[in-house]
Amino acid sequence: MSKNRLSLKSILVDLLIVIIGITIAFWLNNWNEARKLKEVEISFITDLKEEMLSDSSLFSFHVGISETTIKRLDTFIEICKSKDYTNDSLNFYVNSLMDRNFWLLNSNSYQTLVAGGKLDVISSIEYRKLINRFYTSRVIDTRRVSDEGNRFLEDHLRPFLYKNSDWYINTYNVDPSFVKTREFQNLLARWRDLAAEKLQLYNEIITELTYLINESNQQLSLLDAPSRN
């Protein structure tokens, strides 16, 4: 009877050890998987932030170009309004019309997340929504502005200059007679509107990127991510 009790006790102890061992192994496995997911999340957020920083700098650069373009167009429009067609600067302003500085949002890291079905690796639902909303809308917006601007150049402004001037042959001594036409002045005004629309969009994107960069830093801080130099 005593031997049976000892045997049962040994079995229970062995069973308890096995259960504890399985539990510890299961916990260690879960802990390891959580650590790996955390590392992946930190990597993705860091990549997103670095792309945002790069885009913010590049959009700021193009904002400066757009502001200069708009100033030139405004001056050109004023010359046309004043009918000062002998202005020595006409060649300069005509030559600056072909400025086509458009920038498309870099969404490589975001697209990698979406294409791999890994967007859920970002644990913060609110941050995930912010990222998703930004890239979903702004990739389309920058593409639209770029397409509209290039289409206007190719379908309207460039054909007009081909037809009504020798600008492409003689860029430093343009015959300004076409500048006097209502058609050209309407094209000039439309090109100015497109430049202003682009400038407004780029400024909005810079503001949104600044906010998202701060949010990214907060997420990395919460995840105890080491700084990447």
GUPA-490179 format. One record per residue (C-alpha): residue in three letters; x, y, z. Coordinates in steps of 0.02 Angstrom, whole numbers, plus 50000, padded with zeros to 5 digits. Last residue first. Example, Ala and Ser with C-alpha at 12.3 -4.5 7.8 and 13.67 -1.06 7.14 Angstrom:
2
Ser506844994750357/Ala506154977550390/
This chain:
229
Asn511125284148197/Arg509685272548237/Ser508995275348412/Pro508595259448508/Ala506735255248510/Asp505915255048681/Leu504255250748597/Leu503435265948676/Ser504885276748612/Leu504695269448438/Gln502845273848440/Gln503215291548500/Asn504515293948364/Ser503265288048235/Glu501975300448300/Asn503235314548283/Ile503625308948104/Leu501755308048069/Tyr501485326148124/Thr502935332548019/Leu502305322147872/Glu500585329947886/Thr501295347647882/Ile502445343247736/Ile500965335447643/Glu499925351247665/Asn501355361847598/Tyr501525350347447/Leu499665351247411/Gln499635370247419/Leu501145371747305/Lys500395359747178/Glu498765369447174/Ala499735385647152/Ala500725378347006/Leu499115372246925/Asp498345389446942/Arg499895397546864/Trp499805385646717/Arg497985390746694/Ala498445409246695/Leu499815406446566/Leu498655396346455/Asn497385410546463/Gln498755422846418/Phe499255412046271/Glu497495411346203/Arg497215429946228/Thr498675433646113/Lys500025446446157/Val501305433346206/Phe501235426646028/Ser502145442345967/Pro503625439546082/Asp504815432745949/Val506015423146059/Asn507865427446055/Tyr508745416146179/Thr507725400246150/Asn507935400245960/Ile507495382945898/Tyr506255377246030/Trp505545394846050/Asp505215397245864/Ser503455402945904/Asn501605400245870/Lys501405381745830/Tyr502765374245937/Leu502365386146080/Phe500525381346073/Pro500935362846063/Arg502025364546222/Leu500695373846320/His499175363246277/Asp499285344246269/Glu501065341146330/Leu501155354746462/Phe499365352146521/Arg499645333346530/Asn501235335646631/Gly500335346646757/Glu498785335746770/Asp499825319846787/Ser500925327346924/Val499435334147020/Arg498535317347007/Arg500065307247059/Thr500335318447209/Asp498505316747261/Ile498445297747235/Val499975294847344/Arg499225307347467/Ser497575298247495/Thr498065280247532/Tyr499735285647605/Phe498975297147737/Arg497465286447782/Asn498515270747805/Ile499815279447911/Leu498525287748023/Lys497515271648038/Arg499065261848090/Tyr499485275148219/Glu497735273548292/Ile497785254448292/Ser499455254148382/Ser500195236648361/Ile500975239148191/Val501165221048134/Asp499375222948072/Leu500055231047913/Lys500895214547872/Gly499815208447728/Gly501405207147625/Ala500765219347494/Val500165231447629/Leu501775231647729/Thr502865232647574/Gln501755246547506/Tyr502035256547666/Ser503915254147655/Asn503955259247472/Ser502775274247488/Asn503885288247420/Leu502695302447376/Leu502865308747199/Trp503755325147162/Phe503395337047020/Asn504585350146950/Arg504035353546771/Asp504825370346728/Met504405372746544/Leu503805390546572/Ser505535396846624/Asn506055400046443/Val504555411546414/Tyr504995421246572/Phe506815423646522/Asn506405428546344/Leu505135441346405/Ser506395449546523/Asp506875463546402/Asn505115470546412/Thr504555476146239/Tyr502855467846264/Asp502395479246408/Lys500535476146382/Ser500235480346566/Lys499195464646584/Cys500515454346492/Ile501905460946603/Glu500815457446756/Ile500575439446697/Phe502455437346678/Thr502735444146853/Asp501445432146924/Leu502235417846826/Arg503945422046895/Lys503285422847073/Ile502365406347046/Thr503945397846985/Thr504955404047134/Glu503625397447254/Ser503605380947161/Ile505505379147173/Gly505455382447361/Val504025370147382/His505065357647283/Phe506455358347413/Ser505195356747555/Phe504455341547466/Leu506205334047460/Ser506565337147643/Ser504875330247699/Asp505075315347583/Ser506745310647662/Leu506045312447838/Met504505302347790/Glu505595288747714/Glu506605288047876/Lys505005287047979/Leu504305272747875/Asp505935263147889/Thr505945265648079/Ile504125260248089/Phe504505244647989/Ser506045239948091/Ile505195243148259/Glu503715232348206/Val504885218348150/Glu505825219148315/Lys504185218748411/Leu503595203848310/Lys505225194848352/Arg505045198848536/Ala503235192848536/Glu503795176648453/Asn505155174248584/Trp503945177648727/Asn502685165648653/Asn504025152148636/Leu504655155548812/Trp502875154248879/Phe502575137848787/Ala504245130948848/Ile503835136349025/Thr502105128449015/Ile502795112448940/Gly504105111249078/Ile502825114849213/Ile501685101449142/Val503125089049130/Ile503675092849308/Leu501885090849369/Leu501745074049280/Asp503375068249359/Val502755073749531/Leu501075065149501/Ile501935049149445/Ser503095049649595/Lys501625052049712/Leu500715037549631/Ser502245026449653/Leu502465031949832/Arg500645028149869/Asn500785011249784/Lys502345007249887/Ser501425011550047/Met500005000050000/
